Amino acid sequence: MLVLSSSLVRSGVRISRTLAAAALLGLLVVFLVPVTPADASAPLRQHAASRGKFIGTALATGPLSSETSYRNIAATEFSQVTAENAMKWESTEPNQGQFTFSGADAIVDFAAQNGQQVHGHTLVWHNQTPGWVQGLGAGAMRTAMQNHIGQVVGRYADNPTVVSWDVVNEVFDDNGGMRGSFWYNTLGQSFIADAFRAARAADPDARLCINDYNVEGINAKSTAMYNLVRSLRQQNVPVDCVGFQSHLAIQYGFPSDLQQNLQRFADLGVQVWITEVDVRMQMPRDSAKDATQATYYRNVVNACLAVTACAGVTIWGFTDKYSWVPDTFSGEGAALIYNENYQQKPAYTAVHDALAAGGGGGDTTAPTTPGTPAAANVTGSSATLTWTAATDSGGSGLAGYTVYREQGSTDQQLGQSATNSITLTGLSPATQYQVYVRARDGAGNLSTPSATATFTTTSGGGQPGGPCTATGTVQTQWNNGYVVQPVTVANTGTATLNGWTVTFTLPTGHSLTGSWNATLTTSGQTVTARSVNHNATLAAGATTSFGFQVSRPSGNTQTPSTYTCASP
């Protein structure tokens, strides 16, 4: 029997529909049953549970019913399952009003038998949707969408095994614009909010997600997603989580800003999930490619472990025997953690060891409580905190600290530090901050919070620093828009910069549509980019970067040319 901790419940992994409802209302649900330590040789799901996360896989109904090895691994290793195809529209409502749930029910029954939870995938998507839907007029299409969601989600609304849904899937193109799907072309962007509201009406307790690919790093597409989620939540549209598919390839490099991207979405108040990870390679396999693939898998798991609001990681299948990759990417494959013969690959070991905190497992002893933070060098946008260091006796070692702002039920993470000191940046002027610190160890255990400290930022700007420069590079252009990435900010002085601003002017008729790694504000055509927490402190000679996306009149080829950098 899988034993779940209070941290797992707070991550949104539902024990019962009553507890899920409480979680959605922001209530703290606490279990007094301790997590059972995971032996080093334990399956993935036991190690994930000991870290307060789920580890999932996508399942196909064919091998699930016909292959013992497939069933045994799926049942033993994973705590969450997603139907690869059995819950999609073409599988559940191939003809209007004629629903069939045999495949979906098989997935749900399997999960229930093995103490697993089900993530429903997917309700509204431009692919694998029958032609009869695509040919409808606006009114009929909206009605059909709402009815489909009501029937499919409603079927499992009282089933404690089905805990969440991908409500809408892949609504953006790679430039960050809305995908020109039949949904968007017929209904406009409003179909997204309508779909979420229909799903909430069908199951008030389920966690509702938006899901997309190529949004793992901070780029134009992920920023468009960020802006959409922020806007929807401001309109009280029930978006509970964001799914990052993470279909990666070793020849294209790893998205090094995955963790900070997850964190910026988490700061919106949503959960973040890695929903469909696989890591393909150009065939044939060799040991070097396997090692790189293993590193990618380890990096994905570690990024999720480092973000409190990341509920878990789902691998899109587990055996290369049934991977979608070779049929989609010519000459590529071997993307999963088991080979075609159900043998574990180095990628499996990487996932296992990341979840087990280096393979040792068993550390459930939290660090001691840090001392009360003391604030110094407080300005209008920054403050330096120091505190008495915590200690760790559980064996995995002290990994660092996280600083939070006390705000009731939704405390804001202000920053992380490897030492017992941090300089917070990007703070609001003339604002009171009540902060506390928690220590974390290598196994992901968190200390109890320190006592709180209170300070108030001044009404002026930040702390003076040395000189800096900024240089922008146009990465991509199209007829009516472009992306500037990177804008490289360099500290050209001999002192550390504690915050920076970059100003530039957009040509007439141009307007910002998105940005990342900086906070951008506009006054007319003048844009001011300000540093954010993770890139505000620049040592002498160091550089950082940000990016932005712009729309412009069709045929206008102008771009910004002059960037001015200053420290606060």
Secondary structure, 3 states (H helix, E strand, C coil): CCCCCHHHHHCCCCCCHHHHHHHHCCCCCCCCCCCCCCCCCCCHHHHHHHCCCEEEEEECHHHHHHCHHHHHHHHHHCCEEEECCCCCHHHHCCECCECCCHHHHHHHHHHHHCCCEEEECCCECCCCCCHHHHCCCHHHHHHHHHHHHHHHHHHCCCCCCEEEEEEEECCECCCCCECCCHHHHHHCCHHHHHHHHHHHHHCCCCEEEEEECCCCCCCHHHHHHHHHHHHHHHCCCCCCEEEECCEEEHHHCCCCCHHHHHHHHHCCCCEEEEEEEEEEEECCCCHHHHHHHHHHHHHHHHHHHCCCCEEEEEECCCEHHHCCHHHHCCCEECCCCECCCCCECHHHHHHHHHHCCCCCCCCCCCCCCCCCCEEECCCCCCEEEECCCCCCCCCCCEEEEEEEECCCCCCEEEEEECCCEEEECCCCCCCEEEEEEEEEECCCCECCCCCCEEEECCCCCCCCCCCEEEEEEEEEEECCEEEEEEEEEEECCCCCEECCEEEEECCCCCEEEEEECCEEEEECCEEEEECCHHHCEECCCCEEEEEEEEECCCCCCCCCCCEEEECC
